[in-house]
Amino acid sequence: MSTPQHTFTDGAFVVSDLIVPDSVQSADAADFIGMAEVRSRVEAELRGVTADVFTAEDLLPNWKDSTLPMSGLIAKVDGRVVGRGSLALPRDATECWAAVSVLPDFRRRGIGSALFERLERMAEGAKRTIIQNQTSYAAGVPGDSIPAPTGFGSVPTGLGSTRFLQRYGFSLEQVGRLSSLELPVDGDLFSARFSEASASATGYRTVTWQGRTPDEWLDAVALVRTRMSTETPNAGIAQTEDVWTADRVRSVDDLWESSPRSVLTTLVLHVESGRPAGYTELDVPGEPDRPAEQMDTLVLREHRGRRLGMLLKLTNLRELEDRFPHIRSVETTNAEDNRHMLDVNEAVGFEPIGYSARWKKVTGPSSDDGGRS
């Protein structure tokens, strides 16, 4: 693909395809490392924190995952990566996810627009009729705001990301809350919440592992990850069912073995049937000054109302503290309209530290069910 040059008043920038290296030590890894630095610096700025969000080594397994194809762009000025764009293309879907980041000193020069407009053409070439985006912002931003159509949360109109997305025809669909939990959890609080959850979860048991999925749970994990794509509150966001198989679970496990991060998983099982009722995952960094990331948590619809969400969260947190005592905090993001999961988090001690917004742009005909197929 050609690498067109664009100009602005202070010089020239070049937009080109991102090369995904075999490893961050590869000779061709410099641009990928630069992309990751831009992504983390901008995300930290938007969230109001200074620590790295994810390093290049953290991100690389996701970019090498062929089950969820990713395409990337970089923008360079004088050989330095100053902007990045990404396009995630779920398989057999009408939707895609696009993201653009530009370093503060290089904004308002057309770089973000050049990146996004090229992503739009790439989405069109992939026959996607819905482009979606997620942005982050700190709590307490002053000024007017746009209310989410769900009735929960709003997004400040003065944010650069809000203005940019509105200019390109995106509509706000959902607001999420970024929360943080300081570790260790208060012992008395933990014991009380765990006892309450265990008493309500009669007929269920949990199993926890670190890293690769044990062979006996491959099918169970494939089931709950598939259901995760259709049973969480998505408001107006398009979400095609993301089908997982045991082979796909194993292939992703293989990728993550090269990551410096560890995945801690707890599965809850219905004892009588032996079938999975839900799961939760924590993504754990190696460094003590970086938070663990709470990833998916789901209780299947037919098993709700038994406090399994609380049981899952607490069981995995207990394992986190036992196996990774150096970790000092956990961060998680939940939809503001997902009141049940927010209640669970607040009861454990999570506190809000920022917010996220999910946006959608329809570029062509879409199905009546919000993009599901």
RAGITA-V95800 format. One record per residue. N is the residue number from 0. RES is the residue in three letters. PHI is phi in whole degrees, 0 to 359 (* if undefined). Layout:
N_RES_PHI + N_RES_PHI
//
This chain:
0_MET_* + 1_SER_290 + 2_THR_240 + 3_PRO_295 + 4_GLN_260 + 5_HIS_244 + 6_THR_240 + 7_PHE_222 + 8_THR_296 + 9_ASP_261 + 10_GLY_145 + 11_ALA_237 + 12_PHE_231 + 13_VAL_238 + 14_VAL_256 + 15_SER_215 + 16_ASP_291 + 17_LEU_279 + 18_ILE_271 + 19_VAL_264 + 20_PRO_280 + 21_ASP_292 + 22_SER_207 + 23_VAL_285 + 24_GLN_268 + 25_SER_294 + 26_ALA_297 + 27_ASP_260 + 28_ALA_270 + 29_ALA_301 + 30_ASP_292 + 31_PHE_295 + 32_ILE_297 + 33_GLY_297 + 34_MET_301 + 35_ALA_296 + 36_GLU_294 + 37_VAL_298 + 38_ARG_303 + 39_SER_291 + 40_ARG_296 + 41_VAL_289 + 42_GLU_297 + 43_ALA_297 + 44_GLU_298 + 45_LEU_294 + 46_ARG_278 + 47_GLY_82 + 48_VAL_234 + 49_THR_253 + 50_ALA_289 + 51_ASP_303 + 52_VAL_270 + 53_PHE_217 + 54_THR_274 + 55_ALA_301 + 56_GLU_294 + 57_ASP_297 + 58_LEU_281 + 59_LEU_304 + 60_PRO_301 + 61_ASN_296 + 62_TRP_287 + 63_LYS_264 + 64_ASP_279 + 65_SER_287 + 66_THR_280 + 67_LEU_223 + 68_PRO_302 + 69_MET_233 + 70_SER_238 + 71_GLY_226 + 72_LEU_229 + 73_ILE_230 + 74_ALA_243 + 75_LYS_240 + 76_VAL_235 + 77_ASP_52 + 78_GLY_83 + 79_ARG_259 + 80_VAL_285 + 81_VAL_240 + 82_GLY_208 + 83_ARG_213 + 84_GLY_224 + 85_SER_222 + 86_LEU_223 + 87_ALA_263 + 88_LEU_238 + 89_PRO_305 + 90_ARG_288 + 91_ASP_56 + 92_ALA_232 + 93_THR_266 + 94_GLU_256 + 95_CYS_213 + 96_TRP_237 + 97_ALA_243 + 98_ALA_217 + 99_VAL_224 + 100_SER_222 + 101_VAL_225 + 102_LEU_300 + 103_PRO_307 + 104_ASP_289 + 105_PHE_241 + 106_ARG_274 + 107_ARG_61 + 108_ARG_232 + 109_GLY_92 + 110_ILE_290 + 111_GLY_300 + 112_SER_295 + 113_ALA_297 + 114_LEU_295 + 115_PHE_294 + 116_GLU_296 + 117_ARG_288 + 118_LEU_299 + 119_GLU_300 + 120_ARG_294 + 121_MET_295 + 122_ALA_296 + 123_GLU_297 + 124_GLY_296 + 125_ALA_271 + 126_LYS_61 + 127_ARG_262 + 128_THR_254 + 129_ILE_226 + 130_ILE_247 + 131_GLN_235 + 132_ASN_210 + 133_GLN_233 + 134_THR_241 + 135_SER_241 + 136_TYR_202 + 137_ALA_283 + 138_ALA_289 + 139_GLY_81 + 140_VAL_291 + 141_PRO_284 + 142_GLY_101 + 143_ASP_291 + 144_SER_215 + 145_ILE_256 + 146_PRO_287 + 147_ALA_289 + 148_PRO_296 + 149_THR_288 + 150_GLY_89 + 151_PHE_236 + 152_GLY_87 + 153_SER_205 + 154_VAL_237 + 155_PRO_301 + 156_THR_286 + 157_GLY_280 + 158_LEU_292 + 159_GLY_300 + 160_SER_294 + 161_THR_296 + 162_ARG_297 + 163_PHE_298 + 164_LEU_291 + 165_GLN_295 + 166_ARG_299 + 167_TYR_265 + 168_GLY_87 + 169_PHE_278 + 170_SER_244 + 171_LEU_288 + 172_GLU_244 + 173_GLN_200 + 174_VAL_245 + 175_GLY_242 + 176_ARG_246 + 177_LEU_267 + 178_SER_236 + 179_SER_229 + 180_LEU_237 + 181_GLU_280 + 182_LEU_249 + 183_PRO_283 + 184_VAL_291 + 185_ASP_309 + 186_GLY_299 + 187_ASP_294 + 188_LEU_297 + 189_PHE_301 + 190_SER_299 + 191_ALA_294 + 192_ARG_293 + 193_PHE_293 + 194_SER_296 + 195_GLU_297 + 196_ALA_294 + 197_SER_296 + 198_ALA_293 + 199_SER_276 + 200_ALA_259 + 201_THR_301 + 202_GLY_92 + 203_TYR_230 + 204_ARG_219 + 205_THR_246 + 206_VAL_223 + 207_THR_233 + 208_TRP_213 + 209_GLN_246 + 210_GLY_82 + 211_ARG_300 + 212_THR_289 + 213_PRO_301 + 214_ASP_308 + 215_GLU_291 + 216_TRP_248 + 217_LEU_300 + 218_ASP_294 + 219_ALA_295 + 220_VAL_294 + 221_ALA_301 + 222_LEU_294 + 223_VAL_290 + 224_ARG_291 + 225_THR_296 + 226_ARG_293 + 227_MET_302 + 228_SER_285 + 229_THR_235 + 230_GLU_243 + 231_THR_248 + 232_PRO_294 + 233_ASN_245 + 234_ALA_52 + 235_GLY_269 + 236_ILE_287 + 237_ALA_285 + 238_GLN_215 + 239_THR_290 + 240_GLU_305 + 241_ASP_259 + 242_VAL_279 + 243_TRP_252 + 244_THR_237 + 245_ALA_300 + 246_ASP_296 + 247_ARG_292 + 248_VAL_303 + 249_ARG_292 + 250_SER_295 + 251_VAL_290 + 252_ASP_304 + 253_ASP_300 + 254_LEU_297 + 255_TRP_288 + 256_GLU_294 + 257_SER_271 + 258_SER_275 + 259_PRO_284 + 260_ARG_265 + 261_SER_242 + 262_VAL_252 + 263_LEU_247 + 264_THR_239 + 265_THR_237 + 266_LEU_247 + 267_VAL_252 + 268_LEU_241 + 269_HIS_281 + 270_VAL_298 + 271_GLU_297 + 272_SER_268 + 273_GLY_77 + 274_ARG_268 + 275_PRO_291 + 276_ALA_246 + 277_GLY_170 + 278_TYR_200 + 279_THR_211 + 280_GLU_225 + 281_LEU_243 + 282_ASP_256 + 283_VAL_247 + 284_PRO_281 + 285_GLY_277 + 286_GLU_268 + 287_PRO_289 + 288_ASP_270 + 289_ARG_244 + 290_PRO_284 + 291_ALA_287 + 292_GLU_254 + 293_GLN_286 + 294_MET_265 + 295_ASP_296 + 296_THR_222 + 297_LEU_212 + 298_VAL_247 + 299_LEU_300 + 300_ARG_309 + 301_GLU_288 + 302_HIS_243 + 303_ARG_283 + 304_GLY_91 + 305_ARG_240 + 306_ARG_64 + 307_LEU_290 + 308_GLY_299 + 309_MET_295 + 310_LEU_300 + 311_LEU_298 + 312_LYS_300 + 313_LEU_292 + 314_THR_299 + 315_ASN_290 + 316_LEU_295 + 317_ARG_298 + 318_GLU_294 + 319_LEU_299 + 320_GLU_294 + 321_ASP_287 + 322_ARG_270 + 323_PHE_228 + 324_PRO_295 + 325_HIS_282 + 326_ILE_285 + 327_ARG_256 + 328_SER_200 + 329_VAL_230 + 330_GLU_243 + 331_THR_210 + 332_THR_236 + 333_ASN_225 + 334_ALA_299 + 335_GLU_296 + 336_ASP_272 + 337_ASN_268 + 338_ARG_299 + 339_HIS_299 + 340_MET_289 + 341_LEU_295 + 342_ASP_299 + 343_VAL_299 + 344_ASN_298 + 345_GLU_295 + 346_ALA_294 + 347_VAL_278 + 348_GLY_125 + 349_PHE_296 + 350_GLU_233 + 351_PRO_292 + 352_ILE_233 + 353_GLY_179 + 354_TYR_218 + 355_SER_224 + 356_ALA_230 + 357_ARG_247 + 358_TRP_238 + 359_LYS_218 + 360_LYS_229 + 361_VAL_265 + 362_THR_254 + 363_GLY_197 + 364_PRO_300 + 365_SER_228 + 366_SER_288 + 367_ASP_290 + 368_ASP_264 + 369_GLY_78 + 370_GLY_103 + 371_ARG_283 + 372_SER_222
//
